[in-house]
């Protein structure tokens, strides 16, 4: 039985070749490390007490800049609207004040101000509730389907837009044509009141229930108030006011056009005197 012969120890070149074949192509340290030896225990780091959490303090309210923040509180906005409207000496200045007024949130959602259309020296003034989509696009009141019907209605008594003045209680379109809130109506009310005072018509025609209740002050529905004459007090004089159906309502309920025609004839008789 022959004894195994020991192989000669590899030289440096052979070791380097072996390491390269094994994937060892760089050194990690100048001294060899015994990976099989037991590591020395590492002392646990001292536990440091965490600093106390800072006390939360409320942030100051952000200032309101040109409608980028929320508009003022309703009471403050109403008071501001009253003061501004009172200072407008002309319709042009009133329009400029409305363009700069940031007290109503509807301004930030509407495309533009819908102030008025027609003759500012007209003897008859029509007032609706608020602009719709078409009015918001063009910046004029009653230019959509209901506006075309209104044109036919006033033409029936020999009038057109050059002989009447048309406006709304609310000069900005509510989002989605929703009903204006009572707060929005009260904020805009001083401006339409001043507008009526500056136009100073002989006859004020309120179109529909919302504008009738807002301007005339009645709590009754349009079915009870239409065709009845009221006195609208501007503070300087009394104007004859007649409620009638809104053209948009007549488009939905054409059977009431006959009653509306009776109201228009009553308006024509007053203007003829």
C-alpha positions as CSV (number, residue, x, y, z in Angstrom):
1,X,0.0,0.0,0.0
2,X,1.5,3.2,-1.1
3,X,1.3,6.3,1.0
4,X,-0.2,9.5,-0.4
5,X,2.4,12.0,-1.5
6,X,1.9,15.6,-0.4
7,X,1.5,18.2,-3.1
8,X,3.9,21.0,-3.2
9,X,2.7,24.3,-1.7
10,X,1.4,26.8,-4.4
11,X,3.6,29.8,-5.1
12,X,2.3,33.4,-5.1
13,X,1.5,33.4,-8.7
14,X,-0.6,30.3,-8.4
15,X,-2.5,31.8,-5.3
16,X,-3.3,35.0,-7.2
17,X,-4.6,32.9,-10.1
18,X,-6.8,30.9,-7.8
19,X,-8.2,34.0,-6.1
20,X,-9.0,35.6,-9.5
21,X,-10.8,32.4,-10.6
22,X,-12.8,32.5,-7.3
23,X,-13.8,36.2,-8.0
24,X,-11.5,37.8,-5.4
25,X,-10.1,40.8,-7.4
26,X,-9.5,43.3,-4.7
27,X,-8.4,43.5,-1.0
28,X,-10.6,44.9,1.7
29,X,-7.9,45.6,4.2
30,X,-4.2,45.4,4.9
31,X,-4.6,42.7,7.6
32,X,-6.2,39.4,7.2
33,X,-9.5,38.8,9.1
34,X,-10.4,35.5,10.6
35,X,-14.1,35.2,9.8
36,X,-14.4,32.0,11.9
37,X,-13.2,33.6,15.2
38,X,-15.9,34.7,17.8
39,X,-16.5,38.4,17.5
40,X,-15.9,40.6,20.5
41,X,-19.0,41.8,22.2
42,X,-20.0,45.3,21.2
43,X,-21.2,47.4,24.1
44,X,-24.7,48.5,23.8
45,X,-25.1,52.2,23.0
46,X,-26.1,54.4,25.9
47,X,-29.9,55.2,25.8
48,X,-30.3,58.9,25.4
49,X,-33.5,60.5,26.6
50,X,-35.5,61.9,23.7
51,X,-36.1,65.7,23.8
52,X,-39.6,66.7,24.7
53,X,-41.9,67.1,21.7
54,X,-42.6,70.8,20.7
55,X,-45.9,72.2,21.7
56,X,-48.3,72.6,18.8
57,X,-49.4,76.1,18.3
58,X,-52.2,77.3,16.0
59,X,-51.0,79.1,12.9
60,X,-52.1,82.6,12.3
61,X,-54.9,83.0,9.8
62,X,-53.8,83.6,6.2
63,X,-54.5,87.0,4.8
64,X,-57.1,87.3,2.1
65,X,-55.7,88.4,-1.2
66,X,-57.9,89.4,-4.1
67,X,-60.3,86.5,-3.7
68,X,-57.6,83.8,-3.4
69,X,-58.7,83.1,0.2
70,X,-62.2,82.7,1.5
71,X,-64.3,85.9,1.3
72,X,-65.1,87.8,4.4
73,X,-67.9,86.7,6.8
74,X,-71.4,87.3,5.4
75,X,-72.2,90.1,7.9
76,X,-69.0,91.9,7.0
77,X,-69.6,91.4,3.3
78,X,-73.2,92.7,3.5
79,X,-72.0,95.8,5.4
80,X,-69.2,96.4,2.8
81,X,-71.6,96.0,-0.1
82,X,-74.0,98.5,1.4
83,X,-71.3,101.1,1.9
84,X,-69.8,100.6,-1.5
85,X,-73.1,100.7,-3.4
86,X,-74.1,103.9,-1.5
87,X,-71.0,105.7,-2.8
88,X,-71.6,104.9,-6.6
89,X,-72.8,108.1,-8.3
90,X,-73.3,106.5,-11.7
91,X,-74.0,103.1,-13.3
92,X,-70.5,103.0,-14.7
93,X,-68.9,103.5,-11.2
94,X,-71.3,100.9,-9.8
95,X,-70.1,98.4,-12.4
96,X,-66.5,99.2,-11.5
97,X,-67.2,98.6,-7.8
98,X,-68.7,95.3,-8.6
99,X,-65.7,94.3,-10.7
100,X,-63.5,94.9,-7.8
101,X,-65.8,93.6,-5.1
102,X,-64.5,90.3,-3.5
103,X,-67.2,89.8,-0.8
104,X,-69.3,87.3,-2.8
105,X,-67.9,83.8,-3.4
106,X,-69.8,83.5,-6.7
107,X,-67.3,85.9,-8.3
108,X,-64.5,83.3,-8.0
109,X,-66.5,80.6,-9.8
110,X,-68.1,82.7,-12.5
111,X,-66.4,83.6,-15.8
112,X,-67.3,87.2,-15.7
113,X,-69.6,89.9,-14.3
114,X,-73.1,90.1,-15.8
115,X,-74.1,93.7,-15.0
116,X,-76.9,94.8,-17.3
117,X,-78.1,95.3,-20.9
118,X,-80.3,97.8,-22.6
119,X,-81.0,101.5,-22.2
120,X,-80.0,103.0,-18.8
121,X,-82.6,105.8,-19.4
122,X,-85.4,103.4,-20.2
123,X,-88.8,103.8,-18.5
124,X,-89.1,100.1,-17.7
125,X,-86.6,97.9,-16.0
126,X,-86.7,94.1,-15.9
127,X,-84.9,92.3,-13.0
128,X,-84.4,88.5,-12.9
129,X,-82.6,86.3,-10.4
130,X,-79.2,85.3,-11.6
131,X,-77.3,84.7,-14.9
132,X,-77.1,81.3,-16.5
133,X,-74.5,79.6,-18.7
134,X,-75.0,81.6,-21.8
135,X,-75.1,84.9,-19.8
136,X,-71.9,83.9,-18.1
137,X,-70.2,83.4,-21.5
138,X,-71.4,86.6,-23.1
139,X,-71.5,88.8,-20.0
140,X,-75.0,90.0,-20.7
141,X,-78.3,89.1,-19.0
142,X,-81.0,87.1,-20.7
143,X,-79.2,86.0,-23.9
144,X,-80.1,82.3,-23.8
145,X,-83.4,80.6,-24.6
146,X,-85.2,82.5,-21.8
147,X,-83.6,85.7,-23.1
148,X,-85.0,85.1,-26.6
149,X,-88.4,84.6,-25.1
150,X,-88.1,87.8,-23.1
151,X,-87.3,89.6,-26.3
152,X,-90.5,88.3,-27.9
153,X,-92.5,89.2,-24.8
154,X,-91.3,92.9,-24.8
155,X,-91.7,93.1,-28.6
156,X,-95.4,92.2,-28.1
157,X,-95.9,95.6,-26.4
158,X,-93.8,97.5,-28.9
159,X,-90.4,97.4,-27.0
160,X,-87.0,96.1,-27.6
161,X,-83.6,96.1,-25.8
162,X,-82.9,99.7,-26.8
163,X,-86.0,100.8,-24.9
164,X,-85.8,98.7,-21.8
165,X,-83.1,98.0,-19.1
166,X,-82.4,94.4,-18.0
167,X,-80.4,93.2,-15.0
168,X,-80.4,90.5,-12.3
169,X,-80.3,90.5,-8.5
170,X,-77.2,88.3,-8.6
171,X,-74.6,89.6,-11.1
172,X,-72.5,86.3,-11.2
173,X,-73.6,82.9,-12.3
174,X,-73.9,80.4,-9.5
175,X,-72.0,77.1,-10.2
176,X,-74.2,74.7,-12.2
177,X,-77.0,77.2,-12.3
178,X,-77.9,76.3,-8.7
179,X,-80.2,78.6,-6.6
180,X,-78.3,81.4,-4.9
181,X,-78.1,81.1,-1.2
182,X,-79.9,83.6,1.1
183,X,-76.4,85.0,2.1
184,X,-75.3,85.4,-1.5
185,X,-78.6,87.2,-2.3
186,X,-78.2,89.6,0.7
187,X,-74.6,90.4,-0.2
188,X,-75.6,91.3,-3.8
189,X,-78.9,93.1,-2.8
190,X,-77.4,96.6,-2.1
191,X,-75.9,96.7,-5.6
192,X,-79.1,95.9,-7.5
193,X,-81.0,98.3,-5.2
194,X,-78.5,101.1,-6.1
195,X,-78.8,100.0,-9.8
196,X,-82.6,100.5,-9.7
197,X,-82.2,103.8,-8.0
198,X,-79.7,105.1,-10.6
199,X,-81.8,103.9,-13.6
200,X,-84.9,105.4,-11.9
201,X,-87.5,103.7,-14.2
202,X,-91.2,104.4,-14.2
203,X,-92.0,100.7,-14.0
204,X,-90.0,97.9,-12.4
205,X,-90.8,94.4,-13.6
206,X,-89.6,91.5,-11.3
207,X,-89.2,88.3,-13.3
208,X,-90.0,85.2,-11.2
209,X,-90.4,84.4,-7.5
210,X,-86.9,85.0,-6.2
211,X,-86.4,88.5,-7.6
212,X,-90.0,89.4,-6.6
213,X,-89.6,88.2,-3.0
214,X,-86.1,89.9,-2.7
215,X,-87.1,93.3,-4.1
216,X,-90.7,93.6,-3.2
217,X,-90.3,91.9,0.2
218,X,-93.4,89.7,-0.1
219,X,-93.4,86.1,1.2
220,X,-96.2,85.0,-1.2
221,X,-95.5,82.9,-4.3
222,X,-95.4,84.2,-7.8
223,X,-98.9,82.8,-8.5
224,X,-100.4,85.2,-5.9
225,X,-98.2,88.2,-6.7
226,X,-98.0,88.2,-10.5
227,X,-100.2,90.8,-12.1
228,X,-100.5,92.9,-8.9
229,X,-99.0,96.3,-8.6
230,X,-96.7,97.1,-5.7
231,X,-94.8,100.2,-4.7
232,X,-91.0,99.9,-4.7
233,X,-89.3,102.5,-2.5
234,X,-85.9,103.6,-3.6
235,X,-85.4,106.0,-0.7
236,X,-85.9,109.0,-3.0
237,X,-89.1,108.0,-4.8
238,X,-91.7,105.3,-5.2
239,X,-91.7,103.2,-8.4
240,X,-94.6,101.1,-9.6
241,X,-93.5,97.4,-9.6
242,X,-95.2,94.5,-11.3
243,X,-94.2,90.8,-10.7
244,X,-94.6,88.3,-13.6
245,X,-93.3,84.9,-14.5
246,X,-89.7,84.3,-15.4
247,X,-89.2,83.4,-19.1
248,X,-87.4,80.2,-18.1
249,X,-90.5,79.2,-16.1
250,X,-92.7,79.9,-19.2
251,X,-90.5,77.6,-21.3
252,X,-91.2,74.8,-18.9
253,X,-94.9,75.7,-18.4
254,X,-96.1,77.3,-21.6
255,X,-99.7,77.2,-20.5
256,X,-98.9,80.3,-18.3
257,X,-98.0,82.5,-21.2
258,X,-101.5,83.7,-21.4
259,X,-101.2,85.2,-17.8
260,X,-97.9,86.7,-18.7
261,X,-99.4,88.3,-21.8
262,X,-102.0,89.9,-19.4
263,X,-99.1,91.3,-17.3
264,X,-97.4,92.7,-20.3
265,X,-100.6,94.5,-21.5
266,X,-100.8,96.1,-18.0
267,X,-97.2,97.3,-18.4
268,X,-98.0,98.7,-21.8
269,X,-101.0,100.6,-20.5
270,X,-98.9,102.3,-17.8
271,X,-96.2,103.2,-20.2
272,X,-98.7,104.7,-22.6
273,X,-99.9,107.2,-20.0
